[in-house]
């Protein structure tokens, strides 16, 4: 049984851009590397050629994976989100119920978009998958709900303090 691929509209567009980049720029660059490596002579003992061919295989694998994800994706639009319910596409804030009262704010996304380490201004929040421990725990929750997040280090109890469609 195939795993359901759920994407936000933003995530869908990002994957389309990544696919476009790989099918144009990525393929062209690796083809150039292969051409240059062939010019070095005997390809049977040519590490540059082997590296370029391996890179080509990685790019083609990623292209195939992206095409599958885009073809099979269920897209969640902001307008489809219920107000006040944690769902894919929601921004969720939780506070740990322990003495530290640690606050965490993140965007709940499908597994294809997950990125727990924000890298830029476009994605300032961590993006946790609905399949991650915290994602599974908050999915369907409402403000004020207490959830148990099962982690390798034990269970952590959180309270959902805010949910937005941002």
C-alpha positions in Angstrom: 0.0 0.0 0.0 1.4 3.3 -1.0 2.0 6.0 1.6 -0.2 9.1 1.3 1.7 12.2 0.2 0.2 15.3 1.7 1.6 18.7 0.8 0.7 22.3 1.5 0.2 24.4 -1.6 3.5 26.2 -0.7 5.3 22.8 -0.4 3.8 21.7 -3.7 5.2 24.8 -5.5 8.6 24.3 -3.9 8.8 20.7 -5.1 7.8 21.8 -8.6 10.7 24.4 -8.5 13.1 21.8 -7.3 12.1 19.4 -10.1 12.4 22.1 -12.7 15.9 23.0 -11.4 17.0 19.3 -11.5 15.6 18.6 -15.0 17.2 21.7 -16.5 20.2 22.9 -14.6 21.1 19.7 -12.7 21.0 17.5 -15.8 22.9 19.9 -17.9 25.7 20.3 -15.3 26.1 16.6 -14.8 26.1 16.0 -18.6 28.9 18.5 -18.9 30.9 16.8 -16.1 30.5 13.5 -17.9 31.6 15.0 -21.2 34.7 16.5 -19.6 35.5 13.3 -17.8 35.4 11.3 -21.1 38.0 13.7 -22.5 40.4 12.4 -19.9 40.7 9.1 -21.8 40.0 5.5 -20.7 36.7 5.6 -18.7 37.4 2.2 -17.1 39.9 3.8 -14.7 38.5 7.3 -14.6 37.3 8.4 -11.1 36.0 11.7 -12.4 33.8 9.8 -14.9 32.6 7.4 -12.2 31.8 10.4 -9.8 29.8 12.2 -12.6 27.9 9.0 -13.5 27.0 8.5 -9.8 25.9 12.1 -9.5 23.7 11.6 -12.6 22.1 8.5 -11.1 21.4 10.5 -7.9 19.8 13.3 -9.9 17.6 10.9 -11.9 16.5 9.1 -8.7 15.5 12.5 -7.1 13.7 13.5 -10.3 11.7 10.3 -10.3 10.9 10.7 -6.6 9.8 14.3 -7.1 7.6 13.4 -10.1 5.9 10.6 -8.1 5.3 13.0 -5.1 3.9 15.7 -7.3 1.7 13.2 -9.2 0.3 11.5 -6.2 0.1 14.5 -3.8 -2.9 15.6 -1.9 -2.7 19.3 -1.6 -4.0 21.0 1.5 -5.0 24.6 1.0 -5.2 27.2 3.8 -8.9 27.7 3.1 -9.5 24.0 3.8 -8.2 24.3 7.3 -10.6 24.3 10.2 -10.1 27.3 12.4 -8.6 26.3 15.7 -7.7 22.7 14.8 -4.1 21.6 14.3 -3.9 20.2 10.7 -1.3 20.0 8.0 -0.5 23.6 7.1 -1.2 25.0 10.6 1.3 26.8 12.7 1.2 25.3 16.2 2.6 26.6 19.5 3.0 24.2 22.4 4.4 24.7 25.9 6.0 21.8 27.8 4.2 20.9 31.0 7.4 20.3 32.9 9.1 22.8 35.2 11.0 24.5 32.3 7.8 25.4 30.4 9.6 25.4 27.1 7.7 26.9 24.2 8.0 25.5 20.7 6.4 27.0 17.6 6.4 25.0 14.3 4.5 24.5 11.1 2.8 21.1 10.7 3.4 19.7 7.2 3.5 16.4 5.3 6.6 14.3 5.4 7.8 15.5 2.0 8.1 19.0 3.3 9.5 18.3 6.7 12.6 20.3 7.8 13.2 20.5 11.5 16.0 23.1 11.1 14.9 26.4 9.6 17.5 27.7 7.2 16.2 31.0 5.8 13.7 33.8 6.1 11.3 32.0 3.8 10.9 29.2 6.4 11.7 30.8 9.8 10.0 28.0 11.7 10.8 24.3 11.9 8.5 22.3 9.7 7.5 19.0 11.5 5.9 16.2 9.7 2.4 14.9 10.6 4.2 11.6 11.0 6.8 12.8 13.6 6.1 12.2 17.3 5.1 15.8 17.9 3.1 16.0 14.7 1.1 12.9 15.4 0.4 14.2 19.0 -0.9 17.6 18.0 -2.7 16.6 14.8 -6.4 17.3 15.3 -5.8 19.0 18.6 -7.2 22.3 19.8 -5.9 25.2 21.9 -5.8 24.1 25.5 -5.4 20.4 24.7 -2.7 18.5 26.5 -0.8 16.0 24.3 1.8 13.3 25.1 4.8 13.2 22.7 6.6 9.9 22.8 10.3 10.4 22.2 13.3 8.1 22.4 14.1 9.9 25.7 10.6 9.3 27.2 7.2 10.9 27.0 6.9 14.7 27.1 3.6 16.4 27.9 2.7 19.6 26.0 -0.2 22.0 26.1 -1.3 23.4 22.7 -1.3 27.2 23.3 -2.0 28.5 19.8 -3.0 27.3 16.3 -3.1 29.5 13.3 -3.3 29.1 9.5 -0.2 31.2 8.9 
